[in-house]
Amino acid sequence: MQAAERNGFFWPRLGAGVLVFRNEHVLLIQRSQPPYRDHWTPPGGKVEPGETVLQAAQRELMEECSIVAQHYAFLDFHEFIDINNTSFPTHYVVLNYFAEYASGEVRAGADVADAGWFHCRELSRMAVTPATREAVARAIRLRSA
């Protein structure tokens, strides 16, 4: 816990993510910062004071990809805990939504390495975060139901 205390992580941080679908394609961003630098993941980030989790997901989607989505539905949550990492201690609880594309052209925001649409079958050949593969599979099942 000493590393976490040095870096100000005294409690879990709340995050929001969103898987946006456009037909059989899913929108992903390539992370430019740790953890999982250079891996592909859904757009998302920290919930700011005064924001709902959904508002944070919508804001992060616009900031990271310049995309607007519609028909948001709660998907799942996951935790990322690595408080003993001396270079980047972390404890996040991330609530994920899935949604359908509404408008916009994908443009990678300043805090991501890249962003784009990927056919769901491509994910097996991509460097995605561990939670991403599971979340996409779950969202596909829910979209089909």
C-alpha positions as CSV (number, residue, x, y, z in Angstrom):
1,M,0.0,0.0,0.0
2,Q,3.0,2.4,0.4
3,A,3.3,2.9,-3.4
4,A,-0.4,3.7,-3.6
5,E,-0.2,6.2,-0.7
6,R,2.7,8.0,-2.3
7,N,0.8,8.5,-5.5
8,G,-2.5,9.5,-3.9
9,F,-4.5,6.4,-4.6
10,F,-6.4,6.0,-1.3
11,W,-9.6,4.5,-2.8
12,P,-10.8,2.9,-6.0
13,R,-11.3,5.4,-8.9
14,L,-14.5,5.2,-10.9
15,G,-14.3,4.9,-14.6
16,A,-16.7,4.7,-17.6
17,G,-16.3,2.9,-20.9
18,V,-18.5,2.4,-23.9
19,L,-18.4,-0.1,-26.7
20,V,-19.9,1.5,-29.8
21,F,-21.2,-0.7,-32.6
22,R,-21.7,0.2,-36.3
23,N,-23.2,-2.9,-37.8
24,E,-20.6,-5.6,-37.3
25,H,-17.8,-3.2,-36.4
26,V,-16.8,-1.9,-33.0
27,L,-15.0,1.3,-32.1
28,L,-11.7,0.9,-30.2
29,I,-9.0,3.3,-29.2
30,Q,-5.3,2.4,-28.9
31,R,-4.0,3.4,-25.4
32,S,-1.1,5.8,-25.3
33,Q,-0.5,5.6,-21.6
34,P,-0.1,2.8,-19.0
35,P,-1.6,0.5,-18.0
36,Y,-1.8,-1.5,-21.3
37,R,0.0,1.1,-23.4
38,D,-0.5,0.3,-27.2
39,H,-3.3,-2.1,-26.5
40,W,-6.8,-1.6,-28.0
41,T,-9.7,-0.9,-25.7
42,P,-13.1,0.8,-25.7
43,P,-13.1,4.6,-25.3
44,G,-13.4,5.6,-21.7
45,G,-11.9,7.2,-18.7
46,K,-12.4,8.7,-15.3
47,V,-15.8,10.0,-14.0
48,E,-15.3,13.6,-13.1
49,P,-17.0,15.2,-10.0
50,G,-20.6,16.1,-10.8
51,E,-20.9,13.7,-13.7
52,T,-23.0,10.6,-13.9
53,V,-21.2,7.5,-15.3
54,L,-23.2,7.7,-18.5
55,Q,-22.3,11.4,-18.9
56,A,-18.6,10.4,-18.4
57,A,-18.9,7.7,-21.1
58,Q,-20.4,10.1,-23.6
59,R,-17.8,12.8,-22.8
60,E,-14.9,10.4,-23.2
61,L,-16.3,9.0,-26.4
62,M,-16.4,12.6,-27.9
63,E,-12.9,13.5,-26.5
64,E,-11.2,10.3,-27.6
65,C,-13.0,9.6,-30.9
66,S,-15.2,12.6,-32.0
67,I,-18.2,10.2,-32.1
68,V,-21.7,10.4,-30.9
69,A,-23.6,7.3,-30.0
70,Q,-27.2,6.5,-29.1
71,H,-29.3,3.8,-27.4
72,Y,-26.9,3.3,-24.5
73,A,-27.4,0.2,-22.3
74,F,-25.4,-1.0,-19.3
75,L,-23.1,-3.8,-20.2
76,D,-20.9,-4.8,-17.2
77,F,-18.2,-3.7,-14.8
78,H,-14.7,-4.8,-14.2
79,E,-11.9,-3.9,-11.8
80,F,-8.3,-3.3,-12.5
81,I,-6.2,-3.5,-9.4
82,D,-2.4,-3.1,-9.3
83,I,-1.7,-1.0,-6.2
84,N,1.8,-2.4,-5.7
85,N,3.1,-1.3,-9.0
86,T,5.7,1.3,-8.0
87,S,5.6,3.1,-11.3
88,F,1.8,3.2,-11.8
89,P,-0.3,2.0,-8.9
90,T,-3.9,1.7,-9.9
91,H,-7.3,0.6,-8.6
92,Y,-10.2,1.3,-11.0
93,V,-13.8,0.2,-11.0
94,V,-15.0,0.7,-14.6
95,L,-18.7,0.6,-15.6
96,N,-19.1,-0.3,-19.3
97,Y,-22.0,0.6,-21.6
98,F,-22.7,-0.5,-25.2
99,A,-24.3,1.7,-27.7
100,E,-25.0,2.2,-31.4
101,Y,-23.2,4.7,-33.6
102,A,-25.1,7.9,-34.3
103,S,-22.8,10.3,-36.0
104,G,-19.3,11.7,-36.5
105,E,-16.0,10.7,-38.2
106,V,-13.5,8.9,-36.1
107,R,-10.6,11.2,-35.1
108,A,-8.2,10.1,-32.4
109,G,-8.1,12.5,-29.5
110,A,-5.0,14.0,-28.0
111,D,-4.7,11.4,-25.2
112,V,-5.0,8.3,-27.4
113,A,-2.5,6.8,-29.9
114,D,-5.2,5.8,-32.5
115,A,-8.9,5.1,-32.9
116,G,-10.9,3.1,-35.5
117,W,-13.6,0.8,-36.4
118,F,-12.8,-3.0,-36.4
119,H,-14.8,-5.9,-37.5
120,C,-15.5,-8.0,-34.4
121,R,-13.7,-11.0,-35.9
122,E,-10.4,-9.0,-36.1
123,L,-10.1,-8.8,-32.3
124,S,-8.6,-12.2,-32.1
125,R,-5.6,-11.0,-33.9
126,M,-5.3,-7.7,-32.1
127,A,-3.5,-6.6,-28.9
128,V,-6.6,-5.9,-26.8
129,T,-6.9,-5.5,-23.0
130,P,-8.0,-8.6,-21.2
131,A,-11.4,-7.2,-20.4
132,T,-12.1,-5.9,-23.9
133,R,-12.4,-9.3,-25.6
134,E,-14.9,-10.5,-22.9
135,A,-16.9,-7.3,-23.1
136,V,-17.2,-7.4,-26.9
137,A,-18.4,-11.0,-26.8
138,R,-21.0,-10.1,-24.1
139,A,-22.2,-7.1,-26.0
140,I,-22.6,-9.1,-29.2
141,R,-24.7,-11.6,-27.3
142,L,-26.9,-8.9,-25.8
143,R,-27.3,-7.1,-29.1
144,S,-28.5,-10.4,-30.7
145,A,-31.0,-11.2,-27.9
